Structures are given as C-alpha cells and as structure tokens.
Amino acid sequence: MNRSGSRSNRKAEQLSERSAEGVSDRISDWIAQCAVLAMLFELSSSPKPGNVDRCHDFSDISFHHFLTSAISAYPIFRKAARAEGSPGSLILEGVQAWGEWGLRSNTHFGSLVLMMPLALAAGQARDRAGRPHDCSHGEWQAVGEDEEKASPDRFFEGLEEELARVLRSTTIQDAVDFYRAFGLAGARVVSVDEFCLKDPQWKERLMEARRSLLDLMMLSADHDIVAREWATDYKRSFQLAGRLQELVSSYGLNDGVVRAFLEALAQVPDSLISAKFGQERSLQVSQLAAEALLDPSLDKARQMDRYLLEEDMNPGSTADLIAASLFISLLRRLRF
C-alpha cells in the first residue's frame, strides 16, 4: 500500500474513533438526563402525600432545595454512565455536590443510593448490547425522530443483568464511602446490632469484617425498603417501572406518578415512617394510601397530604423508590 493510502486509512480510523466517542458522550448525556428528569418528575408530582412537591415545602427544606439537589447530580450521573467510579464513591460525590450549593439538609440521599447503580448499569449495558462504534451518528440522530428506525433503549435491554453485576461488584471501599455519604447527608440513622453509624468505630469494624456495600444492604433489607431493592436486584423497582408506563399512559404524567406512589405506599409500609413512628403508624399510612386510590379526583390524596404534613410523617423512602422506577421507565422510553 502506498503512503497516500496509509494516510487515508489512518485518517478514516481517527474519524471513526472520534465519531464513536461523540456517540458515547451523547448516550452518556442521555442516561444522565433520564436520571435527573426522574428525580424532577418525582419531586414535582402533586399531591404526593407527606412529601415536598411543587405545591408546598417543609419548614426546614423547600422545593427549590430539591431542585438544586437534582440538578447538582447531573455530572455525577454522567460520570456513572461512562463507567467512571463505583457505587459507593459516586453516591458520596452526589452528596458532596449538594455542599457546593450550600445545601445542608438531606434531599435525595435515598434516590442517589438507588439510582447511581442504575446509571452505572445503563452505561455498561449500553457497551455490551451495542458499543458506540456500532451506532452511527445518523442512527443516534434518528432517535426521537423515527423510533422504529432507532431508539436508545436498544442499548439497555440487558439492564437487569448488568445491574446485578454492578451490585455484586461492590467492595469494602464502597461500604466505607457509603457510610461517609450517609453521615454527610444527615440521613436518619436507625440503630442496628452490626455496623451502626452511631458507633464511633464503624470504619474500623467495617474494615475488619471486610463487608461489601451489598453485604450491608442485605443486613438492612428486613427494615429498609431502599436496602431491600439492593438485596433483590431492584425487583420491585422494575415492577413499578412497568406499572408507571401503564399509569402515565392512562392518567398523564402527574396523576400517573401520584397513583404509582400511592399504590407503592399502599402495598408496602414506608420504612422511613416505620423508623420514626413505628410499624403500627406506618401500616395506618399505607391504609390511607389504599383509601386515597379509590378516589379518582385525588381529593382524598390531598386530604392525606395535609394530615401527614401536620403529623410530620414523610414517606420519603417510597418517593425514592418512585424516582428509581421513573429512571428505569425513562430509559425504556416512557412517553408523557
């Protein structure tokens, strides 16, 4: 081959590499956009009883604080989608990002705990199902213009399997980073027999026991619905994602998300309420949610919202679960 031909081949290879990198960046951006949109859709849907939404604040934390928290997570989700970091370190970075905006209260800790592994899994599923160099710029640009011709969800067909790999890959360092993030976020600490955050020697005990982050989640799965998702490969989140598709299609985005939240709360008591008020009160709240679902106008949901706010009862773990389920639904082309 002559020199001219070699130069042409090298130039073609360079153009192909740059094209692949550009497509990879755009897909990573899209994954991060889905994550932030999920947090914003969950946040703004109303009435979502007992939670901050676009219609009301808490006394110590407001709607705009949650908006800030969600937006600040964008670069961390993008990093996760590019497989840069591990679950524990990314959760910690997400919480640290709040401080850059002066946030001092817990906003989206549970959502970050559930969604960072999903962003990692989405990026890795993308690489396994169809690497960026297998997707042309024209194909990517067709997304949203001709769904039958091309759609980014083809990259995420193996999301469940990839998520299981991400969770099982966690390490002792992930556990340490998670505990640091937990303390920094100011999340509610439940007293447990092993590895309690209230123990001043928690780090030494973790290192000695050589427990991974998944190990810790399994220890908490019986009393915490976020940890239970980790322990069950997000079985409930994927089920709720499918249900969200149905409800949003039938009722629109706002009412569909509200109904999904009420259904989830009616089915399983919220662990945040259980931790603060006890199992009996959390069961009562679940019964209220079941009754609110019977009212198509959602007036009972609004009454329930006022009651929970007066009682300072916040089913925040269920809200985190809905955010994660929305993330999955958006990756799978939720239409609203």
C-alpha positions in Angstrom: 0.0 0.0 0.0 1.3 3.4 -0.9 1.8 6.2 1.6 -1.2 8.1 0.4 -3.4 5.0 1.0 -1.9 4.6 4.6 -2.6 8.2 5.4 -6.2 7.9 4.2 -6.7 4.7 6.3 -5.3 6.4 9.4 -7.5 9.4 8.8 -10.6 7.2 8.4 -9.7 5.4 11.6 -9.3 8.6 13.5 -12.6 9.9 12.2 -14.3 6.7 13.2 -12.8 6.9 16.7 -13.9 10.5 17.2 -17.4 9.6 15.9 -17.6 6.7 18.3 -16.5 8.9 21.2 -19.1 11.5 20.2 -21.9 9.0 20.2 -20.7 7.5 23.5 -20.8 11.0 25.0 -24.3 11.7 23.7 -25.6 8.4 25.1 -24.0 9.1 28.5 -25.6 12.5 28.5 -28.9 10.9 27.7 -28.6 8.5 30.6 -27.8 11.4 32.9 -30.7 13.4 31.6 -33.1 10.5 32.3 -31.8 10.2 35.8 -32.3 13.9 36.6 -35.7 14.0 34.9 -36.8 11.1 37.0 -35.8 13.0 40.2 -37.6 16.1 38.9 -40.8 14.3 37.8 -41.0 12.5 41.2 -40.3 15.8 43.0 -42.9 17.9 41.2 -45.8 15.5 41.1 -48.6 16.5 43.4 -50.3 15.6 45.6 -47.7 13.1 46.8 -48.8 12.8 50.4 -46.3 13.8 53.1 -43.5 14.9 50.7 -42.2 18.2 49.4 -43.6 18.9 46.0 -44.3 21.9 43.8 -47.3 22.9 45.9 -45.7 23.0 49.4 -42.4 22.9 51.3 -41.3 21.6 54.7 -40.5 24.0 57.5 -36.7 23.3 57.1 -36.4 22.4 53.5 -38.0 23.7 50.3 -38.9 22.7 46.8 -36.0 24.7 45.4 -33.6 22.8 47.6 -34.7 19.6 46.0 -34.5 21.2 42.5 -30.9 22.2 43.3 -30.1 18.8 44.6 -31.4 17.0 41.5 -29.5 19.3 39.1 -26.3 19.1 41.0 -26.3 15.3 40.5 -26.2 15.6 36.7 -22.4 15.4 36.3 -22.2 12.5 38.7 -24.8 10.5 36.8 -22.9 11.3 33.6 -19.7 10.0 35.2 -21.5 6.8 36.2 -22.9 6.3 32.7 -19.3 6.5 31.4 -18.3 3.8 34.0 -16.1 6.2 35.9 -16.3 5.3 39.6 -18.1 2.7 41.7 -21.4 2.8 43.5 -20.1 4.0 46.9 -17.8 6.7 45.5 -20.5 8.0 43.2 -23.1 8.2 46.0 -20.6 10.1 48.1 -19.8 12.5 45.2 -23.5 13.1 44.7 -23.9 14.1 48.3 -20.8 16.2 48.3 -22.2 18.1 45.3 -25.0 19.4 47.5 -22.4 21.3 49.6 -21.3 23.2 46.5 -24.7 24.9 46.5 -24.9 25.4 50.3 -27.4 22.5 50.9 -27.2 21.3 54.5 -30.3 19.0 54.7 -31.0 15.6 53.3 -32.8 15.9 50.0 -32.2 13.0 47.6 -30.0 10.6 49.5 -32.2 7.5 49.1 -32.6 8.4 45.4 -28.9 8.6 44.9 -28.4 5.2 46.6 -30.9 3.6 44.2 -30.1 5.5 41.1 -26.3 5.6 40.9 -26.0 1.8 40.4 -28.7 2.1 37.7 -26.7 4.7 35.9 -23.6 2.5 36.1 -25.6 -0.5 34.8 -27.2 1.5 32.0 -23.7 2.6 30.7 -22.4 -1.0 30.9 -25.5 -2.4 29.3 -25.0 0.1 26.5 -21.5 -1.2 26.0 -22.5 -4.8 26.0 -25.6 -4.5 23.8 -24.2 -2.2 21.2 -20.9 -0.4 21.5 -20.8 3.2 20.3 -18.8 2.3 17.2 -21.7 0.0 16.2 -24.0 3.0 16.2 -23.6 5.8 13.6 -24.2 9.5 14.1 -27.2 9.2 11.7 -28.7 6.4 13.8 -28.3 8.3 17.0 -29.8 11.5 15.5 -32.7 9.4 14.3 -33.6 8.8 18.0 -36.8 10.8 18.8 -37.4 11.4 15.1 -38.1 7.8 14.0 -38.5 5.4 16.9 -38.9 2.4 14.6 -35.6 3.2 12.9 -33.6 3.8 16.0 -34.1 4.2 19.7 -31.6 4.4 22.6 -33.5 1.8 24.6 -31.9 -0.9 22.4 -28.7 -0.3 24.4 -30.4 -1.1 27.7 -32.1 -4.5 27.0 -29.8 -6.2 29.5 -30.2 -3.6 32.2 -31.4 -6.1 34.9 -28.5 -8.4 34.4 -26.0 -5.6 34.3 -27.4 -4.1 37.5 -26.9 -7.4 39.3 -23.2 -7.4 38.2 -22.8 -3.8 39.4 -24.3 -4.6 42.8 -22.2 -7.8 43.2 -19.0 -5.9 42.3 -19.2 -3.6 45.3 -16.3 -3.6 47.7 -15.3 -2.7 51.3 -14.3 0.8 50.0 -17.8 1.2 48.6 -19.2 0.4 52.0 -16.9 3.0 53.6 -17.8 5.6 51.0 -21.5 4.9 51.6 -21.2 5.4 55.3 -19.3 8.6 54.8 -22.1 9.8 52.4 -24.8 8.7 54.9 -23.2 10.8 57.6 -22.6 13.8 55.3 -26.2 13.7 54.1 -27.7 13.8 57.6 -29.9 10.8 56.8 -31.9 9.3 59.6 -29.8 6.6 61.4 -31.6 3.5 62.6 -29.9 1.7 65.5 -28.8 -1.8 64.3 -26.8 -4.5 66.0 -23.9 -4.5 63.5 -22.0 -1.7 61.8 -24.2 1.1 63.2 -23.3 4.6 62.1 -23.7 5.8 65.6 -20.7 3.6 66.6 -17.6 5.9 66.5 -15.5 2.9 65.4 -17.8 2.0 62.5 -15.0 2.3 59.9 -12.6 0.0 61.8 -15.3 -2.5 62.3 -16.2 -2.5 58.6 -12.6 -2.9 57.5 -12.1 -5.8 60.0 -15.2 -7.6 58.8 -14.4 -7.0 55.1 -18.1 -6.4 54.3 -19.0 -5.0 50.9 -21.7 -2.4 50.3 -24.1 -5.2 49.1 -23.4 -7.1 52.3 -24.5 -4.1 54.3 -27.7 -3.7 52.3 -28.6 -7.3 52.8 -28.2 -6.8 56.6 -30.7 -3.9 56.4 -33.2 -5.4 53.9 -35.7 -6.5 56.5 -36.3 -3.0 57.8 -35.4 -0.6 54.9 -37.1 -0.7 51.5 -34.2 1.0 49.8 -31.7 -1.6 51.1 -34.3 -4.3 50.1 -34.0 -3.2 46.5 -30.3 -3.7 46.5 -30.8 -7.2 48.1 -33.3 -8.2 45.5 -31.7 -6.8 42.3 -34.3 -4.0 42.3 -37.2 -6.4 41.7 -39.8 -4.0 42.9 -38.3 -1.0 41.1 -38.6 -2.9 37.8 -42.1 -3.9 38.5 -43.1 -0.3 39.4 -41.4 0.9 36.2 -43.8 -1.2 34.2 -46.7 0.0 36.2 -45.6 3.6 35.7 -45.8 3.1 32.0 -49.4 2.0 32.3 -50.5 4.7 34.7 -48.8 7.5 32.9 -50.4 6.3 29.6 -53.8 6.3 31.3 -53.7 9.3 33.5 -50.9 11.6 32.3 -47.5 12.2 33.9 -48.6 14.0 37.1 -51.5 11.8 38.1 -49.8 8.7 36.9 -46.8 9.3 39.1 -49.1 10.2 42.1 -51.1 7.0 41.6 -47.9 4.9 41.3 -46.7 6.4 44.6 -50.0 5.7 46.3 -50.0 2.1 45.1 -46.5 1.5 46.2 -47.2 3.0 49.6 -50.4 1.0 50.0 -48.6 -2.2 49.2 -45.6 -1.8 51.4 -45.3 0.4 54.5 -42.7 3.2 54.2 -39.5 2.3 56.1 -38.8 6.0 57.0 -42.1 6.3 58.7 -41.6 2.9 60.4 -38.2 4.1 61.7 -39.6 7.3 63.1 -43.1 6.4 64.3 -43.2 2.6 64.5 -44.7 -0.2 62.4 -48.3 0.4 63.5 -48.3 4.0 62.3 -46.7 3.1 59.1 -49.4 0.5 58.4 -52.0 3.1 59.1 -50.4 5.4 56.5 -50.5 2.5 54.0 -54.2 2.1 54.6 -54.8 5.8 54.0 -53.0 5.4 50.7 -55.2 2.5 49.7 -58.3 4.6 50.5 -56.9 7.6 48.6 -56.6 5.4 45.5 -60.3 4.8 45.5 -61.0 8.5 44.8 -60.5 9.3 41.1 -60.4 13.0 41.8 -57.4 12.6 44.2 -59.1 14.8 46.8 -58.5 12.1 49.4 -54.9 12.1 48.5 -54.8 15.9 49.1 -56.5 15.3 52.5 -54.0 12.6 53.3 -51.2 15.0 52.3 -52.4 17.7 54.8 -52.7 15.1 57.5 -49.2 13.7 57.0 -47.8 17.2 56.9 -49.5 18.1 60.2 -48.2 14.9 61.8 -44.7 15.4 60.3 -44.9 12.0 58.7 -42.8 11.7 55.5 -42.9 8.5 53.3 -39.6 9.6 51.7 -38.3 6.0 51.1 -41.3 5.3 48.8 -40.6 8.6 47.0 -37.0 7.4 46.4 -38.4 4.1 45.0 -40.6 6.0 42.6 -37.6 8.1 41.4 -35.7 4.9 40.6 -38.6 3.4 38.9 -39.1 6.5 36.8 -35.4 6.4 35.8 -35.9 2.8 34.5 -39.1 3.9 32.7 -37.4 6.8 31.0 -34.5 4.6 29.9 -37.2 2.4 28.3 -38.8 5.3 26.5 -41.5 6.4 28.8 -43.8 8.7 26.9 -45.7 11.5 28.6 
